[in-house]
Structure formats: structure tokens, C-alpha cells
Amino acid sequence: MKRMNILQQQLLNIIAPMLLFVLVFLGYNYYSGKQKLSESKQEQINHLTLEIKNLVDLYDQGMVLHEASFNKRMEQMSKLIVEEEVKGIDLSTVDLYKLSVKLGLDTVTESVYIIDTNAIICNTTFRNDLGLNFRKIAPDFAKFFDKIREEGKFSADRFGLEMSTKKIKKYSFIPSKTKRFVIELGFYSSKADDLQAMMLKKVQVSAASYSSLRGAKIDAVIKNIPSLVFEKDLILS
């Protein structure tokens, strides 16, 4: 019996260090594998982020070139509306649809908005936005319109998303001669829509090539690119 206990103790002395070594080895391999997997995913996130940013930069350059063709027409049309006020019309009550036709504006793709000193759209050809109060959306809008009146010159924004429809639209602003109003124009562009669709498609293809980064990780990549925040659902669909 004593001999058996001695043998068991000897076996235990041999097995225990081996078992400890195996456990340490397995633990190290698990930690090392987990670390490498984490590093690999982070590397994929970095690659995907860079790819998407490069695509967005190309899209932005294309949009800049396209927008240049709009600025001249928007300024020309804006100044014609200013001249109409000088002739005696009240921009807050005039039939802007008839005025648009008279001046040669495309009433389907080119909208006119008249914004009063309270930052409210008091007249427009885009009926969805009639009565819209910019102060309720963001107080900075009122300051922006005040600045337009003070500077007294034409100003054009980049293409952006229309609040009520989320469609791409380019906006411009000019104060009326009396400074009672800010005249805003909003132009749609089928070419801008095509450029956006092409860019989103390429982003979707890039995202799909990183199959291990589905869900939250793709979402996190897109959130880090501000210009794509509003198109996130389109990219992930």
C-alpha cells in the first residue's frame, strides 16, 4: 500500500508539471490567437475605412466639377428675381410658379423659396416647405440668413440633402433689394443622383468584400465618415 502511494506521488510529480505546461501553452495560444484575430480585424477596418474615404474623395471631386455648371445659372436666376422685386412685386405674395415660368426656370427641378426676417419660408414653388420655420430646426439658420442680408451678395452652397425628401439638391441664396427677404433657389440634378448612386454602389462592393466585418463594425466605419452618415442605410442594404 505504501509502495502504491509512493508510485502515485511519483506519477503526480511527473504529470503535474506537464499538465501545468499544457495549460499554460493552451492559454498562451488562445490569448495569442485572440490578439492576432483582433489585430487582423482592426487592420481590415483600417483598410475599409481608407477605401471608403478614397471613394468619397473621388465622388466629392466629381461633384465639385458638376456644381460649377450650376453656380452661374443660379446666380443669374437669383438676380432676375431681385430685379422683379425692384419693379414692384411683393415676393411674399406673388405667384412664384408663374414668375418662374416667366424667367425660364424649370418648375419641376428648380425651386424658389422666399424667406422672411423671421427665418420662415413665406412663399415657395416647393409646397412641402411652405411655412417652414428654420429657427425651430436650428437657431444658427437665422444667423446665416442675417449674414446673407448684411453681405448683400449671392452665395451658393454645395449639394446637400433636402430635409423633407432626402434627395440631393443644390441651394443658393441672395438678399432681396429691400433686405426684407432672402431668395433661395434649390436645384435638383439627375447627374448628381447618378454620381451618388455610383459612389454608394462602390462602397457597398467594398464593404461586402470584408465579410467578417458585418453589422456593427461596418456601421462604425461609416459613422467615422461624416459625409456618409445619411446614406448609411443605403450602404448596408
Biotite code that builds the C-alpha atoms (Angstrom):
import biotite.structure as struc

atoms = struc.array([
    struc.Atom([0.000, 0.000, 0.000], chain_id="A", res_id=1, res_name="MET", atom_name="CA", element="C"),
    struc.Atom([2.788, 2.325, 0.938], chain_id="A", res_id=2, res_name="LYS", atom_name="CA", element="C"),
    struc.Atom([4.617, 1.346, -2.262], chain_id="A", res_id=3, res_name="ARG", atom_name="CA", element="C"),
    struc.Atom([1.471, 2.285, -4.273], chain_id="A", res_id=4, res_name="MET", atom_name="CA", element="C"),
    struc.Atom([1.264, 5.682, -2.565], chain_id="A", res_id=5, res_name="ASN", atom_name="CA", element="C"),
    struc.Atom([4.902, 6.353, -3.399], chain_id="A", res_id=6, res_name="ILE", atom_name="CA", element="C"),
    struc.Atom([4.244, 5.392, -7.037], chain_id="A", res_id=7, res_name="LEU", atom_name="CA", element="C"),
    struc.Atom([1.190, 7.640, -7.175], chain_id="A", res_id=8, res_name="GLN", atom_name="CA", element="C"),
    struc.Atom([3.199, 10.500, -5.730], chain_id="A", res_id=9, res_name="GLN", atom_name="CA", element="C"),
    struc.Atom([5.940, 9.972, -8.300], chain_id="A", res_id=10, res_name="GLN", atom_name="CA", element="C"),
    struc.Atom([3.383, 9.922, -11.131], chain_id="A", res_id=11, res_name="LEU", atom_name="CA", element="C"),
    struc.Atom([1.794, 13.075, -9.734], chain_id="A", res_id=12, res_name="LEU", atom_name="CA", element="C"),
    struc.Atom([5.194, 14.750, -9.575], chain_id="A", res_id=13, res_name="ASN", atom_name="CA", element="C"),
    struc.Atom([5.700, 13.940, -13.251], chain_id="A", res_id=14, res_name="ILE", atom_name="CA", element="C"),
    struc.Atom([2.169, 14.671, -14.501], chain_id="A", res_id=15, res_name="ILE", atom_name="CA", element="C"),
    struc.Atom([1.508, 17.901, -12.571], chain_id="A", res_id=16, res_name="ALA", atom_name="CA", element="C"),
    struc.Atom([4.293, 19.925, -14.228], chain_id="A", res_id=17, res_name="PRO", atom_name="CA", element="C"),
    struc.Atom([3.321, 18.502, -17.615], chain_id="A", res_id=18, res_name="MET", atom_name="CA", element="C"),
    struc.Atom([-0.323, 19.390, -17.035], chain_id="A", res_id=19, res_name="LEU", atom_name="CA", element="C"),
    struc.Atom([0.648, 22.867, -15.890], chain_id="A", res_id=20, res_name="LEU", atom_name="CA", element="C"),
    struc.Atom([2.821, 23.280, -19.011], chain_id="A", res_id=21, res_name="PHE", atom_name="CA", element="C"),
    struc.Atom([-0.051, 22.147, -21.265], chain_id="A", res_id=22, res_name="VAL", atom_name="CA", element="C"),
    struc.Atom([-2.485, 24.562, -19.602], chain_id="A", res_id=23, res_name="LEU", atom_name="CA", element="C"),
    struc.Atom([-0.021, 27.446, -19.912], chain_id="A", res_id=24, res_name="VAL", atom_name="CA", element="C"),
    struc.Atom([0.674, 26.519, -23.530], chain_id="A", res_id=25, res_name="PHE", atom_name="CA", element="C"),
    struc.Atom([-3.035, 26.348, -24.395], chain_id="A", res_id=26, res_name="LEU", atom_name="CA", element="C"),
    struc.Atom([-3.703, 29.601, -22.558], chain_id="A", res_id=27, res_name="GLY", atom_name="CA", element="C"),
    struc.Atom([-0.889, 31.338, -24.414], chain_id="A", res_id=28, res_name="TYR", atom_name="CA", element="C"),
    struc.Atom([-2.098, 30.027, -27.767], chain_id="A", res_id=29, res_name="ASN", atom_name="CA", element="C"),
    struc.Atom([-5.662, 31.155, -27.018], chain_id="A", res_id=30, res_name="TYR", atom_name="CA", element="C"),
    struc.Atom([-4.554, 34.635, -25.969], chain_id="A", res_id=31, res_name="TYR", atom_name="CA", element="C"),
    struc.Atom([-2.137, 34.920, -28.877], chain_id="A", res_id=32, res_name="SER", atom_name="CA", element="C"),
    struc.Atom([-4.794, 33.754, -31.361], chain_id="A", res_id=33, res_name="GLY", atom_name="CA", element="C"),
    struc.Atom([-7.343, 36.142, -29.932], chain_id="A", res_id=34, res_name="LYS", atom_name="CA", element="C"),
    struc.Atom([-4.848, 39.003, -30.105], chain_id="A", res_id=35, res_name="GLN", atom_name="CA", element="C"),
    struc.Atom([-3.967, 38.219, -33.712], chain_id="A", res_id=36, res_name="LYS", atom_name="CA", element="C"),
    struc.Atom([-7.652, 37.982, -34.642], chain_id="A", res_id=37, res_name="LEU", atom_name="CA", element="C"),
    struc.Atom([-8.304, 41.351, -33.019], chain_id="A", res_id=38, res_name="SER", atom_name="CA", element="C"),
    struc.Atom([-5.316, 42.892, -34.821], chain_id="A", res_id=39, res_name="GLU", atom_name="CA", element="C"),
    struc.Atom([-6.471, 41.352, -38.110], chain_id="A", res_id=40, res_name="SER", atom_name="CA", element="C"),
    struc.Atom([-9.965, 42.799, -37.735], chain_id="A", res_id=41, res_name="LYS", atom_name="CA", element="C"),
    struc.Atom([-8.589, 46.217, -36.828], chain_id="A", res_id=42, res_name="GLN", atom_name="CA", element="C"),
    struc.Atom([-6.356, 46.069, -39.889], chain_id="A", res_id=43, res_name="GLU", atom_name="CA", element="C"),
    struc.Atom([-9.390, 45.206, -42.046], chain_id="A", res_id=44, res_name="GLN", atom_name="CA", element="C"),
    struc.Atom([-11.329, 48.107, -40.507], chain_id="A", res_id=45, res_name="ILE", atom_name="CA", element="C"),
    struc.Atom([-8.443, 50.458, -41.312], chain_id="A", res_id=46, res_name="ASN", atom_name="CA", element="C"),
    struc.Atom([-8.263, 49.190, -44.905], chain_id="A", res_id=47, res_name="HIS", atom_name="CA", element="C"),
    struc.Atom([-12.031, 49.507, -45.396], chain_id="A", res_id=48, res_name="LEU", atom_name="CA", element="C"),
    struc.Atom([-12.091, 52.999, -43.895], chain_id="A", res_id=49, res_name="THR", atom_name="CA", element="C"),
    struc.Atom([-9.311, 54.109, -46.237], chain_id="A", res_id=50, res_name="LEU", atom_name="CA", element="C"),
    struc.Atom([-11.047, 52.564, -49.263], chain_id="A", res_id=51, res_name="GLU", atom_name="CA", element="C"),
    struc.Atom([-14.334, 54.292, -48.474], chain_id="A", res_id=52, res_name="ILE", atom_name="CA", element="C"),
    struc.Atom([-12.651, 57.640, -47.800], chain_id="A", res_id=53, res_name="LYS", atom_name="CA", element="C"),
    struc.Atom([-10.862, 57.423, -51.153], chain_id="A", res_id=54, res_name="ASN", atom_name="CA", element="C"),
    struc.Atom([-14.167, 56.667, -52.890], chain_id="A", res_id=55, res_name="LEU", atom_name="CA", element="C"),
    struc.Atom([-15.825, 59.609, -51.131], chain_id="A", res_id=56, res_name="VAL", atom_name="CA", element="C"),
    struc.Atom([-12.959, 61.907, -52.154], chain_id="A", res_id=57, res_name="ASP", atom_name="CA", element="C"),
    struc.Atom([-13.358, 60.892, -55.814], chain_id="A", res_id=58, res_name="LEU", atom_name="CA", element="C"),
    struc.Atom([-17.124, 61.402, -55.561], chain_id="A", res_id=59, res_name="TYR", atom_name="CA", element="C"),
    struc.Atom([-16.585, 64.827, -53.995], chain_id="A", res_id=60, res_name="ASP", atom_name="CA", element="C"),
    struc.Atom([-14.198, 65.902, -56.763], chain_id="A", res_id=61, res_name="GLN", atom_name="CA", element="C"),
    struc.Atom([-16.732, 64.836, -59.383], chain_id="A", res_id=62, res_name="GLY", atom_name="CA", element="C"),
    struc.Atom([-19.471, 66.780, -57.596], chain_id="A", res_id=63, res_name="MET", atom_name="CA", element="C"),
    struc.Atom([-17.323, 69.921, -57.402], chain_id="A", res_id=64, res_name="VAL", atom_name="CA", element="C"),
    struc.Atom([-16.829, 69.873, -61.168], chain_id="A", res_id=65, res_name="LEU", atom_name="CA", element="C"),
    struc.Atom([-20.525, 69.246, -61.739], chain_id="A", res_id=66, res_name="HIS", atom_name="CA", element="C"),
    struc.Atom([-21.600, 72.016, -59.338], chain_id="A", res_id=67, res_name="GLU", atom_name="CA", element="C"),
    struc.Atom([-19.576, 74.625, -61.177], chain_id="A", res_id=68, res_name="ALA", atom_name="CA", element="C"),
    struc.Atom([-22.071, 74.443, -64.050], chain_id="A", res_id=69, res_name="SER", atom_name="CA", element="C"),
    struc.Atom([-24.935, 75.279, -61.649], chain_id="A", res_id=70, res_name="PHE", atom_name="CA", element="C"),
    struc.Atom([-23.483, 78.336, -59.937], chain_id="A", res_id=71, res_name="ASN", atom_name="CA", element="C"),
    struc.Atom([-23.661, 80.667, -62.936], chain_id="A", res_id=72, res_name="LYS", atom_name="CA", element="C"),
    struc.Atom([-27.293, 79.827, -63.732], chain_id="A", res_id=73, res_name="ARG", atom_name="CA", element="C"),
    struc.Atom([-28.355, 80.061, -60.100], chain_id="A", res_id=74, res_name="MET", atom_name="CA", element="C"),
    struc.Atom([-26.773, 83.498, -59.739], chain_id="A", res_id=75, res_name="GLU", atom_name="CA", element="C"),
    struc.Atom([-28.346, 84.686, -62.986], chain_id="A", res_id=76, res_name="GLN", atom_name="CA", element="C"),
    struc.Atom([-31.821, 83.499, -61.974], chain_id="A", res_id=77, res_name="MET", atom_name="CA", element="C"),
    struc.Atom([-31.471, 84.876, -58.438], chain_id="A", res_id=78, res_name="SER", atom_name="CA", element="C"),
    struc.Atom([-30.616, 88.354, -59.754], chain_id="A", res_id=79, res_name="LYS", atom_name="CA", element="C"),
    struc.Atom([-33.585, 88.267, -62.129], chain_id="A", res_id=80, res_name="LEU", atom_name="CA", element="C"),
    struc.Atom([-35.894, 87.654, -59.145], chain_id="A", res_id=81, res_name="ILE", atom_name="CA", element="C"),
    struc.Atom([-34.235, 90.548, -57.283], chain_id="A", res_id=82, res_name="VAL", atom_name="CA", element="C"),
    struc.Atom([-34.960, 92.758, -60.297], chain_id="A", res_id=83, res_name="GLU", atom_name="CA", element="C"),
    struc.Atom([-38.603, 91.699, -60.249], chain_id="A", res_id=84, res_name="GLU", atom_name="CA", element="C"),
    struc.Atom([-38.904, 92.986, -56.670], chain_id="A", res_id=85, res_name="GLU", atom_name="CA", element="C"),
    struc.Atom([-37.336, 96.268, -57.750], chain_id="A", res_id=86, res_name="VAL", atom_name="CA", element="C"),
    struc.Atom([-40.081, 96.540, -60.373], chain_id="A", res_id=87, res_name="LYS", atom_name="CA", element="C"),
    struc.Atom([-42.651, 96.498, -57.563], chain_id="A", res_id=88, res_name="GLY", atom_name="CA", element="C"),
    struc.Atom([-43.769, 92.892, -56.903], chain_id="A", res_id=89, res_name="ILE", atom_name="CA", element="C"),
    struc.Atom([-44.197, 91.588, -53.360], chain_id="A", res_id=90, res_name="ASP", atom_name="CA", element="C"),
    struc.Atom([-42.135, 88.409, -53.112], chain_id="A", res_id=91, res_name="LEU", atom_name="CA", element="C"),
    struc.Atom([-44.183, 87.148, -50.164], chain_id="A", res_id=92, res_name="SER", atom_name="CA", element="C"),
    struc.Atom([-47.441, 87.032, -52.152], chain_id="A", res_id=93, res_name="THR", atom_name="CA", element="C"),
    struc.Atom([-46.518, 86.838, -55.851], chain_id="A", res_id=94, res_name="VAL", atom_name="CA", element="C"),
    struc.Atom([-47.360, 83.658, -57.768], chain_id="A", res_id=95, res_name="ASP", atom_name="CA", element="C"),
    struc.Atom([-43.861, 82.205, -57.830], chain_id="A", res_id=96, res_name="LEU", atom_name="CA", element="C"),
    struc.Atom([-44.859, 79.451, -60.233], chain_id="A", res_id=97, res_name="TYR", atom_name="CA", element="C"),
    struc.Atom([-45.894, 81.987, -62.888], chain_id="A", res_id=98, res_name="LYS", atom_name="CA", element="C"),
    struc.Atom([-42.806, 84.069, -62.136], chain_id="A", res_id=99, res_name="LEU", atom_name="CA", element="C"),
    struc.Atom([-40.584, 81.006, -62.533], chain_id="A", res_id=100, res_name="SER", atom_name="CA", element="C"),
    struc.Atom([-42.102, 80.203, -65.919], chain_id="A", res_id=101, res_name="VAL", atom_name="CA", element="C"),
    struc.Atom([-41.676, 83.832, -66.988], chain_id="A", res_id=102, res_name="LYS", atom_name="CA", element="C"),
    struc.Atom([-37.993, 83.849, -66.027], chain_id="A", res_id=103, res_name="LEU", atom_name="CA", element="C"),
    struc.Atom([-37.254, 80.482, -67.637], chain_id="A", res_id=104, res_name="GLY", atom_name="CA", element="C"),
    struc.Atom([-36.865, 78.313, -64.540], chain_id="A", res_id=105, res_name="LEU", atom_name="CA", element="C"),
    struc.Atom([-37.682, 74.602, -64.797], chain_id="A", res_id=106, res_name="ASP", atom_name="CA", element="C"),
    struc.Atom([-40.575, 74.295, -62.337], chain_id="A", res_id=107, res_name="THR", atom_name="CA", element="C"),
    struc.Atom([-40.007, 70.543, -61.950], chain_id="A", res_id=108, res_name="VAL", atom_name="CA", element="C"),
    struc.Atom([-36.336, 70.578, -60.963], chain_id="A", res_id=109, res_name="THR", atom_name="CA", element="C"),
    struc.Atom([-35.706, 74.208, -59.956], chain_id="A", res_id=110, res_name="GLU", atom_name="CA", element="C"),
    struc.Atom([-37.494, 75.599, -56.885], chain_id="A", res_id=111, res_name="SER", atom_name="CA", element="C"),
    struc.Atom([-37.781, 79.111, -55.475], chain_id="A", res_id=112, res_name="VAL", atom_name="CA", element="C"),
    struc.Atom([-38.092, 79.872, -51.748], chain_id="A", res_id=113, res_name="TYR", atom_name="CA", element="C"),
    struc.Atom([-38.745, 83.282, -50.183], chain_id="A", res_id=114, res_name="ILE", atom_name="CA", element="C"),
    struc.Atom([-37.516, 83.512, -46.584], chain_id="A", res_id=115, res_name="ILE", atom_name="CA", element="C"),
    struc.Atom([-38.678, 86.402, -44.383], chain_id="A", res_id=116, res_name="ASP", atom_name="CA", element="C"),
    struc.Atom([-36.884, 88.119, -41.491], chain_id="A", res_id=117, res_name="THR", atom_name="CA", element="C"),
    struc.Atom([-38.308, 85.553, -39.061], chain_id="A", res_id=118, res_name="ASN", atom_name="CA", element="C"),
    struc.Atom([-36.488, 82.783, -40.975], chain_id="A", res_id=119, res_name="ALA", atom_name="CA", element="C"),
    struc.Atom([-39.800, 81.385, -42.221], chain_id="A", res_id=120, res_name="ILE", atom_name="CA", element="C"),
    struc.Atom([-40.449, 80.288, -45.801], chain_id="A", res_id=121, res_name="ILE", atom_name="CA", element="C"),
    struc.Atom([-43.390, 82.570, -46.569], chain_id="A", res_id=122, res_name="CYS", atom_name="CA", element="C"),
    struc.Atom([-43.635, 81.766, -50.294], chain_id="A", res_id=123, res_name="ASN", atom_name="CA", element="C"),
    struc.Atom([-42.279, 78.965, -52.450], chain_id="A", res_id=124, res_name="THR", atom_name="CA", element="C"),
    struc.Atom([-42.847, 76.805, -55.503], chain_id="A", res_id=125, res_name="THR", atom_name="CA", element="C"),
    struc.Atom([-41.958, 73.764, -53.380], chain_id="A", res_id=126, res_name="PHE", atom_name="CA", element="C"),
    struc.Atom([-45.200, 73.438, -51.412], chain_id="A", res_id=127, res_name="ARG", atom_name="CA", element="C"),
    struc.Atom([-43.844, 70.845, -48.970], chain_id="A", res_id=128, res_name="ASN", atom_name="CA", element="C"),
    struc.Atom([-41.698, 73.535, -47.364], chain_id="A", res_id=129, res_name="ASP", atom_name="CA", element="C"),
    struc.Atom([-44.234, 76.398, -47.234], chain_id="A", res_id=130, res_name="LEU", atom_name="CA", element="C"),
    struc.Atom([-44.310, 77.787, -43.677], chain_id="A", res_id=131, res_name="GLY", atom_name="CA", element="C"),
    struc.Atom([-41.117, 76.004, -42.658], chain_id="A", res_id=132, res_name="LEU", atom_name="CA", element="C"),
    struc.Atom([-39.559, 77.790, -39.670], chain_id="A", res_id=133, res_name="ASN", atom_name="CA", element="C"),
    struc.Atom([-35.779, 77.482, -39.777], chain_id="A", res_id=134, res_name="PHE", atom_name="CA", element="C"),
    struc.Atom([-35.473, 78.748, -36.190], chain_id="A", res_id=135, res_name="ARG", atom_name="CA", element="C"),
    struc.Atom([-37.217, 75.591, -34.986], chain_id="A", res_id=136, res_name="LYS", atom_name="CA", element="C"),
    struc.Atom([-34.735, 73.434, -36.904], chain_id="A", res_id=137, res_name="ILE", atom_name="CA", element="C"),
    struc.Atom([-31.590, 75.226, -35.722], chain_id="A", res_id=138, res_name="ALA", atom_name="CA", element="C"),
    struc.Atom([-31.066, 78.769, -34.343], chain_id="A", res_id=139, res_name="PRO", atom_name="CA", element="C"),
    struc.Atom([-27.940, 79.137, -36.483], chain_id="A", res_id=140, res_name="ASP", atom_name="CA", element="C"),
    struc.Atom([-30.081, 79.263, -39.614], chain_id="A", res_id=141, res_name="PHE", atom_name="CA", element="C"),
    struc.Atom([-31.434, 82.684, -38.589], chain_id="A", res_id=142, res_name="ALA", atom_name="CA", element="C"),
    struc.Atom([-27.874, 83.965, -38.086], chain_id="A", res_id=143, res_name="LYS", atom_name="CA", element="C"),
    struc.Atom([-26.930, 82.575, -41.503], chain_id="A", res_id=144, res_name="PHE", atom_name="CA", element="C"),
    struc.Atom([-29.800, 84.434, -43.217], chain_id="A", res_id=145, res_name="PHE", atom_name="CA", element="C"),
    struc.Atom([-28.920, 87.635, -41.322], chain_id="A", res_id=146, res_name="ASP", atom_name="CA", element="C"),
    struc.Atom([-25.375, 87.308, -42.644], chain_id="A", res_id=147, res_name="LYS", atom_name="CA", element="C"),
    struc.Atom([-26.679, 86.892, -46.216], chain_id="A", res_id=148, res_name="ILE", atom_name="CA", element="C"),
    struc.Atom([-28.637, 90.148, -45.826], chain_id="A", res_id=149, res_name="ARG", atom_name="CA", element="C"),
    struc.Atom([-25.663, 92.001, -44.349], chain_id="A", res_id=150, res_name="GLU", atom_name="CA", element="C"),
    struc.Atom([-23.220, 90.892, -47.047], chain_id="A", res_id=151, res_name="GLU", atom_name="CA", element="C"),
    struc.Atom([-25.724, 91.697, -49.788], chain_id="A", res_id=152, res_name="GLY", atom_name="CA", element="C"),
    struc.Atom([-24.331, 89.249, -52.323], chain_id="A", res_id=153, res_name="LYS", atom_name="CA", element="C"),
    struc.Atom([-25.049, 85.917, -53.974], chain_id="A", res_id=154, res_name="PHE", atom_name="CA", element="C"),
    struc.Atom([-23.898, 82.770, -52.189], chain_id="A", res_id=155, res_name="SER", atom_name="CA", element="C"),
    struc.Atom([-24.126, 79.115, -53.298], chain_id="A", res_id=156, res_name="ALA", atom_name="CA", element="C"),
    struc.Atom([-23.890, 76.023, -51.115], chain_id="A", res_id=157, res_name="ASP", atom_name="CA", element="C"),
    struc.Atom([-22.552, 72.613, -52.059], chain_id="A", res_id=158, res_name="ARG", atom_name="CA", element="C"),
    struc.Atom([-25.009, 69.871, -52.994], chain_id="A", res_id=159, res_name="PHE", atom_name="CA", element="C"),
    struc.Atom([-26.775, 68.618, -49.872], chain_id="A", res_id=160, res_name="GLY", atom_name="CA", element="C"),
    struc.Atom([-29.744, 66.514, -48.820], chain_id="A", res_id=161, res_name="LEU", atom_name="CA", element="C"),
    struc.Atom([-33.179, 68.105, -48.974], chain_id="A", res_id=162, res_name="GLU", atom_name="CA", element="C"),
    struc.Atom([-34.684, 67.925, -45.478], chain_id="A", res_id=163, res_name="MET", atom_name="CA", element="C"),
    struc.Atom([-38.176, 66.794, -46.453], chain_id="A", res_id=164, res_name="SER", atom_name="CA", element="C"),
    struc.Atom([-37.266, 64.293, -49.197], chain_id="A", res_id=165, res_name="THR", atom_name="CA", element="C"),
    struc.Atom([-33.599, 63.407, -48.528], chain_id="A", res_id=166, res_name="LYS", atom_name="CA", element="C"),
    struc.Atom([-32.928, 63.953, -52.248], chain_id="A", res_id=167, res_name="LYS", atom_name="CA", element="C"),
    struc.Atom([-29.739, 65.646, -53.437], chain_id="A", res_id=168, res_name="ILE", atom_name="CA", element="C"),
    struc.Atom([-30.305, 69.356, -54.027], chain_id="A", res_id=169, res_name="LYS", atom_name="CA", element="C"),
    struc.Atom([-28.086, 72.382, -54.511], chain_id="A", res_id=170, res_name="LYS", atom_name="CA", element="C"),
    struc.Atom([-29.074, 75.624, -52.789], chain_id="A", res_id=171, res_name="TYR", atom_name="CA", element="C"),
    struc.Atom([-28.170, 79.268, -53.341], chain_id="A", res_id=172, res_name="SER", atom_name="CA", element="C"),
    struc.Atom([-29.039, 82.480, -51.503], chain_id="A", res_id=173, res_name="PHE", atom_name="CA", element="C"),
    struc.Atom([-29.249, 86.185, -52.253], chain_id="A", res_id=174, res_name="ILE", atom_name="CA", element="C"),
    struc.Atom([-30.933, 89.024, -50.331], chain_id="A", res_id=175, res_name="PRO", atom_name="CA", element="C"),
    struc.Atom([-33.755, 90.970, -51.948], chain_id="A", res_id=176, res_name="SER", atom_name="CA", element="C"),
    struc.Atom([-33.092, 94.625, -52.700], chain_id="A", res_id=177, res_name="LYS", atom_name="CA", element="C"),
    struc.Atom([-35.228, 95.701, -49.728], chain_id="A", res_id=178, res_name="THR", atom_name="CA", element="C"),
    struc.Atom([-33.475, 93.163, -47.457], chain_id="A", res_id=179, res_name="LYS", atom_name="CA", element="C"),
    struc.Atom([-36.945, 92.004, -46.369], chain_id="A", res_id=180, res_name="ARG", atom_name="CA", element="C"),
    struc.Atom([-36.306, 88.591, -47.812], chain_id="A", res_id=181, res_name="PHE", atom_name="CA", element="C"),
    struc.Atom([-33.663, 86.050, -48.648], chain_id="A", res_id=182, res_name="VAL", atom_name="CA", element="C"),
    struc.Atom([-34.269, 84.471, -52.056], chain_id="A", res_id=183, res_name="ILE", atom_name="CA", element="C"),
    struc.Atom([-33.284, 80.821, -52.015], chain_id="A", res_id=184, res_name="GLU", atom_name="CA", element="C"),
    struc.Atom([-33.067, 78.617, -55.073], chain_id="A", res_id=185, res_name="LEU", atom_name="CA", element="C"),
    struc.Atom([-32.944, 74.817, -54.911], chain_id="A", res_id=186, res_name="GLY", atom_name="CA", element="C"),
    struc.Atom([-31.940, 72.766, -57.958], chain_id="A", res_id=187, res_name="PHE", atom_name="CA", element="C"),
    struc.Atom([-32.161, 69.002, -58.410], chain_id="A", res_id=188, res_name="TYR", atom_name="CA", element="C"),
    struc.Atom([-29.657, 67.214, -60.644], chain_id="A", res_id=189, res_name="SER", atom_name="CA", element="C"),
    struc.Atom([-30.081, 63.793, -62.248], chain_id="A", res_id=190, res_name="SER", atom_name="CA", element="C"),
    struc.Atom([-26.320, 63.679, -62.828], chain_id="A", res_id=191, res_name="LYS", atom_name="CA", element="C"),
    struc.Atom([-25.689, 64.280, -59.120], chain_id="A", res_id=192, res_name="ALA", atom_name="CA", element="C"),
    struc.Atom([-28.111, 61.421, -58.357], chain_id="A", res_id=193, res_name="ASP", atom_name="CA", element="C"),
    struc.Atom([-26.164, 59.182, -60.754], chain_id="A", res_id=194, res_name="ASP", atom_name="CA", element="C"),
    struc.Atom([-22.831, 60.130, -59.169], chain_id="A", res_id=195, res_name="LEU", atom_name="CA", element="C"),
    struc.Atom([-24.197, 59.375, -55.696], chain_id="A", res_id=196, res_name="GLN", atom_name="CA", element="C"),
    struc.Atom([-25.656, 56.028, -56.812], chain_id="A", res_id=197, res_name="ALA", atom_name="CA", element="C"),
    struc.Atom([-22.343, 55.052, -58.401], chain_id="A", res_id=198, res_name="MET", atom_name="CA", element="C"),
    struc.Atom([-20.397, 56.006, -55.279], chain_id="A", res_id=199, res_name="MET", atom_name="CA", element="C"),
    struc.Atom([-22.774, 54.144, -52.956], chain_id="A", res_id=200, res_name="LEU", atom_name="CA", element="C"),
    struc.Atom([-22.583, 51.056, -55.157], chain_id="A", res_id=201, res_name="LYS", atom_name="CA", element="C"),
    struc.Atom([-18.783, 51.061, -54.992], chain_id="A", res_id=202, res_name="LYS", atom_name="CA", element="C"),
    struc.Atom([-18.911, 51.499, -51.211], chain_id="A", res_id=203, res_name="VAL", atom_name="CA", element="C"),
    struc.Atom([-21.318, 48.558, -50.936], chain_id="A", res_id=204, res_name="GLN", atom_name="CA", element="C"),
    struc.Atom([-18.970, 46.395, -53.026], chain_id="A", res_id=205, res_name="VAL", atom_name="CA", element="C"),
    struc.Atom([-16.015, 47.376, -50.836], chain_id="A", res_id=206, res_name="SER", atom_name="CA", element="C"),
    struc.Atom([-17.945, 46.663, -47.637], chain_id="A", res_id=207, res_name="ALA", atom_name="CA", element="C"),
    struc.Atom([-19.123, 43.284, -48.980], chain_id="A", res_id=208, res_name="ALA", atom_name="CA", element="C"),
    struc.Atom([-15.518, 42.200, -49.603], chain_id="A", res_id=209, res_name="SER", atom_name="CA", element="C"),
    struc.Atom([-14.903, 42.325, -45.831], chain_id="A", res_id=210, res_name="TYR", atom_name="CA", element="C"),
    struc.Atom([-17.343, 39.566, -44.873], chain_id="A", res_id=211, res_name="SER", atom_name="CA", element="C"),
    struc.Atom([-16.004, 39.275, -41.325], chain_id="A", res_id=212, res_name="SER", atom_name="CA", element="C"),
    struc.Atom([-16.837, 42.926, -40.608], chain_id="A", res_id=213, res_name="LEU", atom_name="CA", element="C"),
    struc.Atom([-20.596, 42.763, -40.966], chain_id="A", res_id=214, res_name="ARG", atom_name="CA", element="C"),
    struc.Atom([-23.022, 44.578, -38.718], chain_id="A", res_id=215, res_name="GLY", atom_name="CA", element="C"),
    struc.Atom([-21.703, 46.871, -36.019], chain_id="A", res_id=216, res_name="ALA", atom_name="CA", element="C"),
    struc.Atom([-18.149, 47.087, -37.343], chain_id="A", res_id=217, res_name="LYS", atom_name="CA", element="C"),
    struc.Atom([-19.244, 48.232, -40.835], chain_id="A", res_id=218, res_name="ILE", atom_name="CA", element="C"),
    struc.Atom([-21.620, 50.641, -39.141], chain_id="A", res_id=219, res_name="ASP", atom_name="CA", element="C"),
    struc.Atom([-18.749, 52.056, -37.054], chain_id="A", res_id=220, res_name="ALA", atom_name="CA", element="C"),
    struc.Atom([-16.605, 52.559, -40.169], chain_id="A", res_id=221, res_name="VAL", atom_name="CA", element="C"),
    struc.Atom([-19.367, 54.534, -41.896], chain_id="A", res_id=222, res_name="ILE", atom_name="CA", element="C"),
    struc.Atom([-20.047, 56.665, -38.818], chain_id="A", res_id=223, res_name="LYS", atom_name="CA", element="C"),
    struc.Atom([-16.409, 57.783, -38.924], chain_id="A", res_id=224, res_name="ASN", atom_name="CA", element="C"),
    struc.Atom([-17.017, 59.278, -42.381], chain_id="A", res_id=225, res_name="ILE", atom_name="CA", element="C"),
    struc.Atom([-19.438, 62.203, -41.757], chain_id="A", res_id=226, res_name="PRO", atom_name="CA", element="C"),
    struc.Atom([-20.417, 62.670, -45.407], chain_id="A", res_id=227, res_name="SER", atom_name="CA", element="C"),
    struc.Atom([-21.823, 59.126, -45.469], chain_id="A", res_id=228, res_name="LEU", atom_name="CA", element="C"),
    struc.Atom([-23.876, 59.234, -42.289], chain_id="A", res_id=229, res_name="VAL", atom_name="CA", element="C"),
    struc.Atom([-27.140, 59.980, -44.084], chain_id="A", res_id=230, res_name="PHE", atom_name="CA", element="C"),
    struc.Atom([-26.570, 57.214, -46.632], chain_id="A", res_id=231, res_name="GLU", atom_name="CA", element="C"),
    struc.Atom([-25.723, 54.512, -44.050], chain_id="A", res_id=232, res_name="LYS", atom_name="CA", element="C"),
    struc.Atom([-28.938, 52.544, -44.575], chain_id="A", res_id=233, res_name="ASP", atom_name="CA", element="C"),
    struc.Atom([-28.398, 52.515, -48.342], chain_id="A", res_id=234, res_name="LEU", atom_name="CA", element="C"),
    struc.Atom([-24.865, 51.191, -47.921], chain_id="A", res_id=235, res_name="ILE", atom_name="CA", element="C"),
    struc.Atom([-25.849, 48.423, -45.505], chain_id="A", res_id=236, res_name="LEU", atom_name="CA", element="C"),
    struc.Atom([-28.901, 47.298, -47.507], chain_id="A", res_id=237, res_name="SER", atom_name="CA", element="C"),
])
